[in-house]
């Protein structure tokens, strides 16, 4: 069955232009999902692709649909935060390119039982790996103040305290365990949105998904891992869909390219480090109007591309770098 979004990987022409696959290349698709990028890359050049995904459903799709490519394709099951460990002692330990699509896979949204969607009723789950604490566990056990902090921090939701208070009042009556139940709670305390605006529950669901899957920490570790793996001249391409993840990618790449703000002259002397990436271009690439018309999911996408230099990657991130990702 054609699910529409499934057959329209976001910003595919721009991705292929950035990666420019060549025969013999080894390329990592760090967010395999439905395999859209991997299939296109393998059909473009006589190269090798490794997919990474921690979703058991995505791993199943890879085994079922990618056999046609034989030994040209490899799938690694696990988090892209562990990209170094997953690819160690393989031909992908020094890749020519790494690509990330940070959006939620459309098949996850389409399956109500996965609990990602506020438009379909299902268990309040949201676990990409199907293990660990679920969104329901968080909603029903976390103190109100901490819950409000999560909704604000990971959802950029200004009404986070009002939403957390409503959730707390509701869970005193009975546990909140269904997606539509949570969505209705959020909608009940927010103004009705005008036609064409995003659903009031969008930011709260985003925040819970990010927290449940530790997406901020995993993204940062994945970027650092990619920096260490890529050989000189290697390409890093990252597609993001919301301001929080794009902020992390932007800050990481600008800092690594030597484009971040300079430290105060009053701070202790710091050794200048050579840039490990060159941004091409410095600003993000946006989807064109034709793609947005065909695939509305692309409207908020941003593609950032960087070329790895020969400089040695830092071994340990600074405290400022890890704590101030929201800046």
VOBA-1610 file (N, C-alpha, C; in pm, whole numbers, padded with zeros to 5 digits, always signed):
BEGIN
Unk+00085-00120+00000Unk+00000+00000+00000Unk+00088+00123+00000Unk+00053+00218-00082Unk+00129+00343-00088Unk+00084+00433+00025Unk+00176+00464+00115Unk+00143+00550+00228Unk+00179+00694+00202Unk+00222+00728+00082Unk+00250+00867+00047Unk+00384+00913+00098Unk+00388+00950+00225Unk+00509+01002+00286Unk+00621+00898+00278Unk+00584+00771+00291Unk+00682+00664+00291Unk+00767+00668+00165Unk+00708+00707+00050Unk+00779+00705-00077Unk+00834+00842-00114Unk+00838+00935-00021Unk+00891+01068-00046Unk+00990+01107+00063Unk+01112+01047+00060Unk+01213+01089+00157Unk+01235+01240+00146Unk+01242+01306+00258Unk+01248+01452+00259Unk+01379+01504+00199Unk+01367+01605+00113Unk+01480+01675+00051Unk+01577+01579-00017Unk+01524+01480-00083Unk+01609+01378-00145Unk+01703+01436-00252Unk+01656+01522-00343Unk+01749+01577-00443Unk+01864+01656-00378Unk+01832+01733-00275Unk+01936+01811-00207Unk+02035+01719-00134Unk+01982+01611-00075Unk+02068+01515-00008Unk+02163+01449-00107Unk+02111+01407-00221Unk+02195+01339-00320Unk+02299+01434-00376Unk+02262+01560-00392Unk+02357+01659-00440Unk+02470+01679-00339Unk+02434+01679-00211Unk+02534+01698-00106Unk+02626+01577-00093Unk+02569+01457-00097Unk+02648+01336-00078Unk+02730+01301-00203Unk+02672+01325-00321Unk+02739+01294-00448Unk+02806+01157-00444Unk+02730+01049-00422Unk+02790+00916-00408Unk+02872+00876-00530Unk+02984+00811-00504Unk+03071+00762-00611Unk+03089+00612-00595Unk+03123+00545-00703Unk+03149+00402-00698Unk+03254+00373-00592Unk+03227+00274-00508Unk+03322+00233-00406Unk+03307+00305-00274Unk+03225+00412-00269Unk+03205+00485-00145Unk+03140+00398-00037Unk+03168+00431+00088Unk+03100+00369+00203Unk+03024+00480+00275Unk+02892+00469+00275Unk+02805+00574+00327Unk+02716+00518+00437Unk+02701+00593+00546Unk+02616+00551+00657Unk+02486+00629+00655Unk+02375+00557+00649Unk+02242+00616+00665Unk+02206+00597+00812Unk+02234+00698+00893Unk+02227+00683+01039Unk+02085+00677+01093Unk+01986+00704+01009Unk+01845+00696+01049Unk+01770+00619+00940Unk+01790+00489+00936Unk+01740+00407+00824Unk+01590+00423+00802Unk+01510+00410+00909Unk+01365+00428+00898Unk+01300+00337+00797Unk+01251+00395+00688Unk+01188+00317+00581Unk+01282+00292+00465Unk+01406+00337+00478Unk+01508+00304+00378Unk+01511+00392+00255Unk+01440+00505+00257Unk+01433+00590+00139Unk+01568+00641+00091Unk+01648+00693+00185Unk+01781+00742+00147Unk+01870+00627+00102Unk+01870+00517+00178Unk+01959+00404+00147Unk+01933+00350+00007Unk+01808+00329-00027Unk+01774+00274-00159Unk+01818+00367-00271Unk+01794+00497-00253Unk+01831+00594-00357Unk+01982+00599-00376Unk+02056+00599-00267Unk+02202+00603-00276Unk+02255+00479-00347Unk+02202+00362-00313Unk+02250+00238-00373Unk+02214+00228-00521Unk+02105+00291-00560Unk+02066+00292-00702Unk+02141+00398-00781Unk+02205+00491-00711Unk+02274+00603-00775Unk+02416+00566-00816Unk+02485+00488-00732Unk+02624+00453-00759Unk+02653+00312-00710Unk+02759+00255-00758Unk+02800+00120-00716Unk+02879+00133-00586Unk+02805+00162-00480Unk+02869+00191-00352Unk+02814+00098-00244Unk+02854+00125-00120Unk+02812+00044-00006Unk+02743+00135+00096Unk+02633+00086+00152Unk+02556+00164+00250Unk+02532+00081+00374Unk+02548+00145+00490Unk+02512+00083+00619Unk+02400+00165+00681Unk+02291+00099+00716Unk+02181+00166+00785Unk+02193+00142+00935Unk+02146+00240+01011Unk+02142+00227+01158Unk+02001+00260+01204Unk+01947+00178+01292Unk+01816+00207+01351Unk+01798+00124+01477Unk+01731+00181+01577Unk+01706+00108+01701Unk+01562+00058+01709Unk+01482+00091+01609Unk+01343+00046+01605Unk+01338-00096+01546Unk+01292-00195+01623Unk+01285-00332+01571Unk+01204-00343+01442Unk+01102-00259+01425Unk+01022-00263+01302Unk+01106-00222+01182Unk+01190-00118+01200Unk+01277-00072+01091Unk+01380-00180+01056Unk+01431-00249+01156Unk+01527-00358+01131Unk+01459-00467+01050Unk+01335-00498+01084Unk+01260-00599+01009Unk+01241-00558+00864Unk+01211-00428+00841Unk+01195-00381+00703Unk+01326-00392+00626Unk+01435-00363+00694Unk+01566-00369+00628Unk+01595-00511+00582Unk+01570-00608+00668Unk+01596-00748+00631Unk+01504-00793+00518Unk+01382-00742+00517Unk+01284-00785+00418Unk+01301-00716+00282Unk+01337-00587+00284Unk+01334-00508+00161Unk+01471-00481+00099Unk+01579-00500+00174Unk+01710-00461+00124Unk+01794-00578+00074Unk+01737-00699+00075Unk+01811-00816+00030Unk+01852-00804-00117Unk+01774-00730-00194Unk+01802-00714-00337Unk+01939-00652-00361Unk+01992-00578-00262Unk+02121-00512-00278Unk+02239-00600-00233Unk+02210-00720-00183Unk+02315-00812-00145Unk+02410-00754-00043Unk+02542-00776-00067Unk+02642-00728+00029Unk+02670-00579+00017Unk+02598-00510-00070Unk+02613-00365-00081Unk+02547-00293+00036Unk+02458-00364+00108Unk+02387-00302+00220Unk+02407-00382+00347Unk+02428-00309+00458Unk+02441-00367+00591Unk+02352-00291+00687Unk+02288-00361+00779Unk+02204-00293+00879Unk+02262-00317+01017Unk+02275-00210+01095Unk+02320-00219+01233Unk+02204-00182+01324Unk+02171-00269+01419Unk+02063-00241+01513Unk+02118-00174+01638Unk+02069-00053+01665Unk+02113+00020+01782Unk+02092+00168+01763Unk+02128+00247+01863Unk+02112+00391+01857Unk+02225+00454+01777Unk+02192+00558+01699Unk+02299+00626+01626Unk+02395+00699+01720Unk+02357+00712+01847Unk+02450+00768+01946Unk+02574+00679+01960Unk+02559+00551+01927Unk+02669+00454+01937Unk+02728+00423+01800Unk+02727+00521+01711Unk+02773+00499+01575Unk+02916+00449+01568Unk+03001+00494+01660Unk+03141+00446+01659Unk+03148+00298+01693Unk+03077+00258+01799Unk+03080+00118+01842Unk+03016+00027+01738Unk+02907+00071+01678Unk+02835-00012+01583Unk+02917-00040+01457Unk+02996+00056+01417Unk+03072+00042+01292Unk+03218+00001+01312Unk+03259-00016+01438Unk+03398-00052+01466Unk+03437-00181+01396Unk+03559-00183+01343Unk+03614-00302+01276Unk+03533-00345+01154Unk+03468-00247+01090Unk+03396-00273+00966Unk+03445-00172+00862Unk+03412-00193+00734Unk+03451-00096+00631Unk+03388+00042+00652Unk+03290+00052+00742Unk+03222+00179+00767Unk+03282+00257+00883Unk+03396+00213+00933Unk+03461+00283+01044Unk+03531+00411+00996Unk+03549+00426+00866Unk+03602+00551+00807Unk+03519+00585+00685Unk+03393+00623+00705Unk+03301+00643+00592Unk+03332+00765+00508Unk+03279+00763+00386Unk+03291+00878+00296Unk+03181+00980+00322Unk+03071+00935+00383Unk+02960+01026+00412Unk+02869+00965+00517Unk+02802+01052+00592Unk+02702+01011+00691Unk+02583+01103+00675Unk+02463+01046+00669Unk+02342+01126+00654Unk+02244+01095+00766Unk+02179+01200+00818Unk+02077+01187+00923Unk+01947+01251+00877Unk+01836+01183+00898Unk+01702+01240+00884Unk+01639+01231+01023Unk+01633+01343+01094Unk+01594+01342+01234Unk+01444+01339+01258Unk+01364+01337+01154Unk+01220+01332+01171Unk+01172+01194+01216Unk+01057+01190+01280Unk+00996+01063+01317Unk+00954+00991+01190Unk+00987+00863+01180Unk+00951+00785+01062Unk+00800+00782+01046Unk+00754+00800+00922Unk+00610+00806+00897Unk+00538+00678+00939Unk+00609+00563+00929Unk+00545+00438+00969Unk+00519+00435+01119Unk+00604+00502+01197Unk+00580+00509+01341Unk+00455+00592+01370Unk+00438+00703+01298Unk+00320+00787+01316Unk+00194+00716+01270Unk+00206+00636+01165Unk+00090+00569+01108Unk+00038+00456+01197Unk+00124+00402+01284Unk+00086+00291+01369Unk+00039+00344+01504Unk-00092+00344+01525Unk-00148+00399+01648Unk-00092+00331+01772Unk-00059+00202+01760Unk-00011+00128+01876Unk+00127+00172+01923Unk+00199+00250+01840Unk+00331+00299+01882Unk+00317+00421+01973Unk+00203+00488+01970Unk+00177+00595+02065Unk+00243+00728+02036Unk+00282+00752+01910Unk+00347+00878+01875Unk+00247+00986+01833Unk+00131+00944+01784Unk+00039+01038+01721Unk-00072+01085+01815Unk-00099+01216+01810Unk-00211+01269+01887Unk-00338+01273+01803Unk-00332+01219+01682Unk-00449+01215+01594Unk-00515+01077+01592Unk-00447+00977+01647Unk-00502+00842+01653Unk-00495+00792+01796Unk-00594+00713+01835Unk-00595+00662+01972Unk-00508+00538+01982Unk-00422+00538+02082Unk-00334+00424+02105Unk-00273+00435+02243Unk-00199+00334+02284Unk-00132+00341+02414Unk-00028+00452+02414Unk-00014+00521+02524Unk+00079+00632+02534Unk+00220+00576+02553Unk+00285+00541+02441Unk+00411+00470+02446Unk+00529+00558+02405Unk+00548+00578+02274Unk+00651+00666+02216Unk+00793+00611+02222Unk+00814+00488+02263Unk+00949+00433+02270Unk+00992+00382+02132Unk+01095+00443+02076Unk+01143+00402+01945Unk+01204+00263+01949Unk+01270+00229+02058Unk+01334+00098+02070Unk+01242-00006+02133Unk+01122+00034+02172Unk+01025-00053+02237Unk+01075-00107+02371Unk+01166-00034+02435Unk+01217-00075+02566Unk+01234+00049+02654Unk+01242+00027+02784Unk+01259+00139+02876Unk+01126+00201+02917Unk+01134+00318+02983Unk+01014+00387+03028Unk+00932+00440+02911Unk+00802+00426+02920Unk+00713+00478+02816Unk+00667+00618+02854Unk+00601+00684+02759Unk+00547+00817+02787Unk+00443+00810+02898Unk+00366+00702+02904Unk+00267+00687+03011Unk+00335+00679+03147Unk+00447+00608+03153Unk+00522+00600+03279Unk+00563+00739+03327Unk+00610+00821+03234Unk+00654+00957+03267Unk+00536+01043+03310Unk+00430+01039+03231Unk+00312+01122+03257Unk+00252+01094+03393Unk+00253+00968+03434Unk+00183+00931+03556Unk+00270+00926+03682Unk+00401+00940+03667Unk+00487+00928+03784Unk+00571+01052+03812Unk+00593+01135+03713Unk+00682+01249+03732Unk+00612+01362+03807Unk+00680+01426+03903Unk+00622+01540+03975Unk+00580+01649+03876Unk+00476+01721+03913Unk+00418+01822+03824Unk+00521+01924+03774Unk+00605+01974+03865Unk+00702+02075+03825Unk+00801+02021+03724Unk+00851+01899+03746Unk+00946+01839+03653Unk+00880+01813+03518Unk+00754+01773+03520Unk+00681+01750+03396Unk+00667+01880+03317Unk+00636+01988+03388Unk+00626+02119+03323Unk+00759+02160+03262Unk+00867+02132+03334Unk+01000+02166+03284Unk+01031+02092+03154Unk+00994+01965+03147Unk+01019+01885+03026Unk+00940+01941+02908Unk+00814+01972+02931Unk+00728+02022+02824Unk+00779+02157+02773Unk+00831+02238+02864Unk+00887+02367+02823Unk+01020+02350+02751Unk+01108+02272+02811Unk+01245+02259+02759Unk+01250+02190+02624Unk+01175+02081+02608Unk+01182+02002+02485Unk+01069+02031+02386Unk+00972+02111+02430Unk+00862+02143+02339Unk+00851+02291+02308Unk+00935+02373+02375Unk+00923+02519+02360Unk+00779+02563+02385Unk+00714+02499+02481Unk+00572+02525+02511Unk+00563+02624+02627Unk+00514+02745+02598Unk+00504+02849+02701Unk+00398+02817+02805Unk+00299+02738+02768Unk+00192+02703+02861Unk+00222+02573+02935Unk+00348+02540+02951Unk+00386+02411+03008Unk+00332+02391+03150Unk+00333+02496+03232Unk+00285+02480+03370Unk+00135+02454+03374Unk+00063+02523+03287Unk-00082+02503+03281Unk-00114+02360+03235Unk-00038+02311+03138Unk-00060+02176+03086Unk-00025+02072+03192Unk+00089+02090+03260Unk+00130+01995+03364Unk+00029+01991+03478Unk-00026+02106+03513Unk-00127+02112+03619Unk-00252+02034+03579Unk-00293+02049+03452Unk-00412+01978+03403Unk-00387+01827+03402Unk-00267+01787+03362Unk-00234+01644+03362Unk-00234+01590+03505Unk-00178+01665+03596Unk-00171+01622+03736Unk-00311+01605+03794Unk-00400+01700+03764Unk-00537+01690+03814Unk-00608+01569+03757Unk-00583+01539+03630Unk-00650+01427+03563Unk-00599+01294+03616Unk-00467+01282+03637Unk-00411+01154+03679Unk-00445+01123+03824Unk-00491+01221+03900Unk-00538+01194+04036Unk-00667+01112+04032Unk-00743+01127+03923Unk-00868+01053+03907Unk-00841+00912+03855Unk-00751+00905+03756Unk-00714+00776+03696Unk-00590+00798+03611Unk-00505+00695+03594Unk-00385+00710+03513Unk-00418+00752+03369Unk-00335+00837+03313Unk-00350+00879+03173Unk-00267+00784+03088Unk-00335+00701+03009Unk-00263+00594+02939Unk-00288+00591+02788Unk-00372+00681+02735Unk-00404+00679+02591Unk-00362+00812+02527Unk-00325+00805+02401Unk-00277+00924+02330Unk-00386+01030+02316Unk-00505+00991+02276Unk-00611+01089+02257Unk-00654+01149+02391Unk-00643+01073+02496Unk-00675+01124+02629Unk-00580+01237+02666Unk-00451+01217+02643Unk-00353+01321+02672Unk-00374+01442+02581Unk-00398+01416+02453Unk-00420+01526+02359Unk-00538+01612+02401Unk-00645+01547+02447Unk-00764+01622+02490Unk-00735+01706+02615Unk-00652+01654+02705Unk-00614+01730+02824Unk-00540+01857+02784Unk-00446+01843+02693Unk-00368+01959+02647Unk-00458+02060+02578Unk-00543+02013+02489Unk-00632+02102+02414Unk-00729+02175+02505Unk-00764+02111+02617Unk-00864+02170+02706Unk-00815+02296+02777Unk-00683+02315+02784Unk-00629+02431+02857Unk-00560+02531+02765Unk-00565+02506+02634Unk-00504+02598+02538Unk-00611+02657+02447Unk-00587+02777+02396Unk-00684+02840+02306Unk-00704+02757+02179Unk-00823+02761+02126Unk-00851+02692+02000Unk-00766+02754+01889Unk-00699+02669+01811Unk-00611+02718+01706Unk-00689+02754+01579Unk-00639+02855+01509Unk-00700+02894+01383Unk-00673+02787+01278Unk-00755+02783+01176Unk-00740+02686+01069Unk-00602+02702+01004Unk-00535+02589+00984Unk-00403+02592+00924Unk-00289+02593+01023Unk-00320+02618+01152Unk-00217+02617+01255Unk-00199+02475+01309Unk-00085+02449+01372Unk-00059+02316+01425Unk-00149+02287+01544Unk-00173+02160+01568Unk-00258+02116+01678Unk-00197+02160+01811Unk-00278+02204+01908Unk-00225+02247+02039Unk-00143+02140+02110Unk-00169+02014+02079Unk-00097+01904+02146Unk+00041+01878+02086Unk+00072+01941+01975Unk+00196+01911+01903Unk+00320+01924+01990Unk+00334+02036+02060Unk+00456+02062+02136Unk+00470+01968+02256Unk+00359+01937+02321Unk+00365+01846+02436Unk+00405+01706+02392Unk+00348+01658+02283Unk+00384+01525+02232Unk+00530+01523+02188Unk+00574+01630+02124Unk+00715+01639+02083Unk+00807+01631+02204Unk+00773+01706+02308Unk+00857+01709+02428Unk+00867+01571+02492Unk+00754+01503+02504Unk+00755+01370+02565Unk+00835+01271+02482Unk+00819+01276+02349Unk+00894+01186+02261Unk+01044+01208+02276Unk+01085+01335+02278Unk+01227+01368+02291Unk+01282+01317+02424Unk+01205+01336+02531Unk+01251+01295+02664Unk+01256+01142+02675Unk+01149+01076+02633Unk+01142+00930+02644Unk+01258+00864+02571Unk+01296+00917+02456Unk+01401+00856+02374Unk+01538+00920+02390Unk+01550+01013+02486Unk+01677+01082+02510Unk+01734+01137+02380Unk+01650+01201+02300Unk+01691+01242+02166Unk+01799+01350+02167Unk+01798+01436+02268Unk+01898+01543+02272Unk+02037+01485+02297Unk+02048+01403+02399Unk+02177+01341+02430Unk+02226+01251+02317Unk+02134+01175+02258Unk+02174+01083+02152Unk+02216+01158+02026Unk+02148+01267+01994Unk+02187+01346+01877Unk+02326+01404+01895Unk+02351+01462+02013Unk+02482+01521+02037Unk+02592+01416+02025Unk+02571+01299+02086Unk+02670+01193+02079Unk+02688+01141+01937Unk+02580+01140+01860Unk+02588+01096+01721Unk+02670+01193+01636Unk+02653+01322+01661Unk+02732+01421+01588Unk+02880+01409+01622Unk+02909+01392+01750Unk+03049+01375+01790Unk+03108+01247+01733Unk+03028+01140+01732Unk+03075+01015+01675Unk+03103+01028+01526Unk+03015+01099+01457Unk+03034+01121+01314Unk+03160+01201+01286Unk+03185+01301+01370Unk+03305+01383+01358Unk+03430+01296+01367Unk+03429+01199+01458Unk+03545+01112+01476Unk+03561+01013+01361Unk+03449+00964+01307Unk+03455+00859+01206Unk+03492+00911+01067Unk+03434+01023+01027Unk+03450+01071+00889Unk+03596+01096+00854Unk+03635+01048+00739Unk+03770+01076+00691Unk+03774+01216+00632Unk+03894+01270+00614Unk+03909+01404+00556Unk+03840+01408+00420Unk+03757+01511+00401Unk+03679+01523+00278Unk+03544+01455+00286Unk+03518+01383+00396Unk+03390+01316+00414Unk+03277+01415+00434Unk+03156+01375+00398Unk+03038+01463+00402Unk+02948+01426+00519Unk+02904+01526+00594Unk+02801+01508+00696Unk+02679+01588+00654Unk+02566+01521+00638Unk+02441+01587+00598Unk+02334+01555+00702Unk+02270+01659+00756Unk+02171+01641+00863Unk+02044+01718+00829Unk+01932+01646+00824Unk+01801+01708+00804Unk+01730+01711+00938Unk+01691+01830+00983Unk+01618+01846+01109Unk+01480+01903+01081Unk+01389+01887+01179Unk+01250+01927+01155Unk+01195+02023+01259Unk+01260+02038+01372Unk+01211+02137+01468Unk+01328+02214+01527Unk+01297+02327+01587Unk+01400+02423+01626Unk+01498+02367+01728Unk+01453+02277+01816Unk+01540+02226+01920Unk+01654+02143+01861Unk+01620+02045+01776Unk+01725+01962+01719Unk+01811+02042+01621Unk+01748+02134+01546Unk+01827+02215+01453Unk+01924+02305+01528Unk+01882+02353+01646Unk+01968+02438+01728Unk+02095+02362+01770Unk+02078+02235+01802Unk+02192+02153+01842Unk+02286+02131+01724Unk+02229+02094+01609Unk+02310+02070+01490Unk+02383+02197+01449Unk+02311+02309+01446Unk+02370+02437+01407Unk+02486+02474+01500Unk+02461+02465+01630Unk+02563+02506+01727Unk+02686+02415+01719Unk+02663+02285+01705Unk+02773+02190+01696Unk+02860+02220+01573Unk+02796+02234+01457Unk+02871+02252+01334Unk+02941+02388+01329Unk+02875+02491+01375Unk+02938+02623+01375Unk+03058+02626+01471Unk+03044+02562+01585Unk+03156+02556+01679Unk+03271+02476+01618Unk+03239+02364+01553Unk+03343+02279+01494Unk+03404+02343+01369Unk+03331+02435+01307Unk+03383+02504+01188Unk+03455+02633+01224Unk+03462+02662+01354Unk+03530+02783+01398Unk+03449+02909+01375Unk+03317+02895+01367Unk+03232+03010+01338Unk+03152+03056+01458Unk+03166+02989+01572Unk+03092+03030+01692Unk+03155+03155+01749Unk+03080+03224+01837Unk+03129+03349+01894Unk+03257+03327+01972Unk+03344+03426+01969Unk+03472+03416+02037Unk+03455+03436+02188Unk+03537+03368+02269Unk+03528+03385+02414Unk+03570+03526+02454Unk+03524+03569+02571Unk+03558+03702+02621Unk+03709+03715+02642Unk+03759+03836+02619Unk+03902+03859+02638Unk+03940+03851+02786Unk+03839+03852+02875Unk+03867+03843+03019Unk+03879+03699+03066Unk+03841+03602+02977Unk+03851+03462+03015Unk+03997+03417+03006Unk+04032+03311+03080Unk+04168+03258+03072Unk+04204+03221+02929Unk+04332+03226+02900Unk+04381+03195+02766Unk+04335+03056+02724Unk+04284+03044+02600Unk+04242+02916+02547Unk+04319+02886+02419Unk+04364+02760+02405Unk+04437+02721+02285Unk+04340+02715+02168Unk+04373+02780+02059Unk+04287+02781+01942Unk+04289+02644+01875Unk+04174+02590+01846Unk+04164+02458+01785Unk+04133+02472+01636Unk+04189+02382+01558Unk+04166+02386+01414Unk+04026+02334+01383Unk+03955+02396+01289Unk+03820+02351+01254Unk+03820+02208+01202Unk+03723+02130+01246Unk+03710+01993+01198Unk+03609+01982+01085Unk+03531+02088+01064Unk+03433+02088+00955Unk+03436+02221+00880Unk+03398+02216+00754Unk+03373+02335+00674Unk+03228+02330+00629Unk+03149+02433+00659Unk+03008+02433+00624Unk+02989+02470+00477Unk+02907+02391+00406Unk+02882+02417+00263Unk+02732+02398+00230Unk+02654+02506+00231Unk+02689+02645+00264Unk+02681+02667+00415Unk+02706+02792+00457Unk+02701+02821+00600Unk+02558+02821+00653Unk+02463+02859+00570Unk+02322+02862+00611Unk+02253+02732+00571Unk+02144+02696+00641Unk+02074+02572+00608Unk+02006+02579+00473Unk+01989+02463+00412Unk+01920+02451+00284Unk+01774+02416+00312Unk+01683+02485+00245Unk+01540+02464+00267Unk+01480+02386+00149Unk+01370+02314+00172Unk+01304+02243+00062Unk+01240+02342-00034Unk+01223+02303-00159Unk+01159+02394-00254Unk+01007+02382-00245Unk+00938+02475-00305Unk+00792+02482-00296Unk+00725+02358-00354Unk+00781+02306-00463Unk+00721+02188-00527Unk+00720+02070-00431Unk+00829+02051-00357Unk+00835+01938-00263Unk+00735+01957-00150Unk+00724+02077-00099Unk+00629+02104+00010Unk+00486+02076-00035Unk+00455+02110-00159Unk+00321+02086-00212Unk+00291+01936-00221Unk+00393+01858-00256Unk+00376+01713-00269Unk+00382+01645-00133Unk+00472+01693-00047Unk+00496+01631+00083Unk+00497+01739+00191Unk+00382+01771+00250Unk+00375+01877+00352Unk+00471+01856+00469Unk+00513+01730+00494Unk+00605+01701+00603Unk+00736+01778+00586Unk+00767+01814+00462Unk+00896+01879+00435Unk+00899+02026+00471Unk+00783+02087+00501Unk+00777+02233+00514Unk+00868+02288+00623Unk+00892+02212+00729Unk+00976+02262+00839Unk+01118+02206+00835Unk+01152+02134+00729Unk+01284+02070+00721Unk+01395+02170+00693Unk+01511+02143+00752Unk+01633+02219+00725Unk+01747+02121+00706Unk+01822+02141+00600Unk+01937+02055+00572Unk+02065+02134+00596Unk+02152+02080+00680Unk+02284+02138+00703Unk+02389+02039+00655Unk+02487+02091+00580Unk+02589+02007+00518Unk+02726+02059+00558Unk+02817+01967+00590Unk+02953+02004+00629Unk+03052+01903+00572Unk+03171+01952+00539Unk+03279+01868+00489Unk+03384+01854+00599Unk+03424+01731+00625Unk+03523+01702+00730Unk+03662+01747+00685Unk+03730+01818+00771Unk+03868+01858+00744Unk+03962+01749+00797Unk+04091+01774+00790Unk+04188+01676+00840Unk+04224+01698+00986Unk+04164+01800+01050Unk+04194+01829+01190Unk+04146+01717+01282Unk+04217+01695+01391Unk+04182+01590+01486Unk+04063+01634+01571Unk+03966+01543+01590Unk+03847+01574+01669Unk+03883+01577+01817Unk+03814+01668+01891Unk+03833+01673+02035Unk+03784+01544+02098Unk+03853+01502+02205Unk+03813+01378+02272Unk+03700+01400+02371Unk+03700+01516+02439Unk+03601+01541+02544Unk+03531+01673+02518Unk+03396+01676+02516Unk+03324+01801+02496Unk+03338+01890+02620Unk+03334+02019+02599Unk+03343+02111+02713Unk+03211+02115+02788Unk+03215+02155+02914Unk+03094+02165+02995Unk+02998+02266+02933Unk+03050+02376+02881Unk+02966+02480+02820Unk+02893+02424+02698Unk+02962+02338+02625Unk+02905+02282+02503Unk+02788+02190+02533Unk+02798+02110+02638Unk+02695+02012+02668Unk+02577+02073+02744Unk+02602+02174+02825Unk+02496+02228+02909Unk+02415+02339+02843Unk+02474+02414+02752Unk+02409+02531+02696Unk+02360+02509+02555Unk+02306+02390+02526Unk+02262+02360+02391Unk+02144+02445+02348Unk+02071+02506+02444Unk+01953+02584+02407Unk+01989+02722+02353Unk+02114+02766+02368Unk+02152+02899+02325Unk+02158+02909+02173
//
